[in-house]
Amino acid sequence: MTATDRSQDLINVAAQAAAEKLAHDIIAFDVSDVLSITDAFLIASAANDRQVRAIAEEIEDKLREELDVKPVRREGEREGRWILLDYLDIVVHVQHSEERSFYSLDRLWKDCPELPLPADALATRNRPEGARTDAAGNAVAEDES
């Protein structure tokens, strides 16, 4: 079995939203062959707790606006180090860089096929971890205060 078209649509919108809030190392895995509870995982990292929250909020907003879906479960908001958004078809993991390194979900799911992502999301794999953002998690040019 492979991820459904619906799952791919959700992944695309979520990945684009994460990229717009300067997430880095965005990757999606088709886990449908090994898990019966979901089709795909999207994993994204952020340099600080505030950015983790901003990315998760942007993903929720965009999925609600563009595809009229809300997560059935949201975990980790209080700590802001790892927020999980469960949409049944997909599960989104927005992790602080330290948690991502420690828990190594990428390594755990590396045998699963990667799903295609929008160009902006793919470009985050080269984005430096310390990319600057404002209080809302928006990109800020180096010369802005």
N, C-alpha and C positions, 0 to 999 in steps of 0.2 A: 504494500500500500504506500502511496505517496501523499504528501500534503495536498489538501484540496485547493482549488482556485480561491475559495473564500479565505482560507488560511493565508495564502500568498498575498491576497489583497490587504488583509490585516497587517501582515508583516511589512509590506511596502509602506503603508501609511505610518505605522509605528516607527519604522526605521528612519523615514524622512523627518518625522517630528523630533526624534532623538538627535539627528544630525543638525537640525535647526537650533537646538539648544546646546550645541557643541559637545555632545557625547563623543567619546572616542572608542575605537576598536569595536564598532558595531558589527555583529555577526548573527546570522540566523541558521539554525539547524532544523532539518526535517527529521523529527523524532518519531514519526508515525509508525515506522516498522518495529520500534522497540518499546513504545509506550502506547497504551490504549486510551489514556486520559486526555491526550492533546496531540495535535499534529506537528507543532513547531515551537521552538524556543527562539526568542530574540534576546540577545545579551548586549548590553551597552555599559560603558564605564564613565565615571565622572571623577573629577579631581577633588571635590569636596562635598560635604553633606547637603549644602544648599543647592548645589547643581544637581545632585541625585534627585532631590525633590522636584526641582524645576523641570527636569527631563521627564520624570514620571507624570507630572501634571500636564505637560505638553502632549505627551502620548495619549493620555486620557481625553484631553480636549479634542485633539485631531480625530481620534477614532470615533468619538461621539458626534462631532460635526460632519465628518465625511462619510462615515459608514453606519451611523446611528447605533453604536454599540457601547455598552458600559461593562466594566469588569464585574465578574460575579464575585471576585474576591480580591482584596488588596491587603498586602502585609508589609510591615517594615516601615511604615510612615513615621512613627514616633522616633525611631533611631536615625533614620535617614541615611543609613549606610548601605542598605540593600532593600530596595522596594520591589516587590513581586506583584505584577498585575496579571490576573488570571481571566482570560477571555474565553475559556473552554477550548476553542479551536487553536489558540496560541497562548503561551505564557511568556510574559515579558519580565526580564530580570534587569533592573538598573542598579548597578553596583558601584560603590566607592572603589577606586583603583586597588586599594589594599585588600578589600574583600575579594575582589576578582582574582587577584594574584593568589591569595590564600586558598580559596575554594576551588579555583581552576575548573570552572564549568566547561570551558573550551576544551580542555584536555579530556574531561569525562565524556563529552559528546563528540569528540573528534572523528569517530568512526561513522557518524551519521553524515549524510550529504548536506552540504551547505546550500542554502536557498539563495537565489539571486536577490540582490538589493538595489535600490536606486543609487545612482552615481554619487549623490551627496553622502549617502551612508557608507558606500565603499571608500570614499575619500577619507573617512575618519580613521581608517587604519594607519594613516601616516600623520594624523593630527597629534601634536605634542600634548602630553597629559596636562601641562600647565596653561593651556590656552585660556586667555582672559575672558571672563564673563562679568556682567553687571549683577546687581542683587537679584534680578529676575531670571538670571541664567542666560541672558542674551549675549551674543558675540559682541566683543568690544575690541576695536582696533588698538594696536599697541600705543598709538599717540594720543588716545582719548584718556581722560581721567575718570 
